[in-house]
């Protein structure tokens, strides 16, 4: 079994790491593949760094799409490695369609995700969610305990929506989000200023999300928007991906030229 305390000591993602340790112990004991819940793909990649030297285990990150922003980690014994195609074909998730008329009442990915959570779906059971124009949204969801959602009618604000559980093959797969360089000039290196520019979210909304613990700095949740950032810092905003600070340069007018990598 894995020494839980030893791995958790230096982890910035203790809750997610603890889940993976529990999953790994099950995989080792039962000689089968076990999956974690959904987390940011970036978080999945980060926590696996703590497991690199554990030769008894192997891992596979997948979220149902080739460019998933939220993924699960499959764990299996190092002496019982399944084929990648088998892992994908047996991925424990299904597609979900949330159909409604949002022509006069726009809704975001966060709105649809909140709708599912408010109706009994644990956040770690929800993968990627993407909007389909003004007709609603589609996404990936854990395939356990979701029968109560199928064919049901809910309301998102005043818009009536119908939920259908389908196979992932029936979804309109969105184009993948590619890495993007962002160059901006800011008055300071404050967290709220750079996060607002990098994630293209208003300063007011960024501050609100920071105060609500929805933003991580180098893996740790922060709730103060006034923190000054430095080169190499990584920010993750829930449901918005992450950005890395590549360069900070003071200008003659004492403003900051900021170079970011967004993924």
Buried (B, 14 or more C-beta within 10 A) or exposed (E): EBEEEEBBEEBBBBEBBBBBBBBBBEBBEEEEBBBBBBBBBBBBEBBBEBBEEBEEBBBBBBBBBEEBBBBBBBBBBEEEEBEEEEBBEEBEBBBBBBBBEBEEEEBEBEBBBBBBEEEEBEBBBBBBBBBBEEBBBBBBBBBEEBEEBEEEEBEBEEBEBBBBBEEBEEBEBBEEEEEEEBEBEBEBBBBBBBBBBBBEBEBEEBBEBBBEEBBBBEBEEBEEBEBEBEEEBBBBBBBBBBBBBBEBEEEEEEEBEBBBBBB
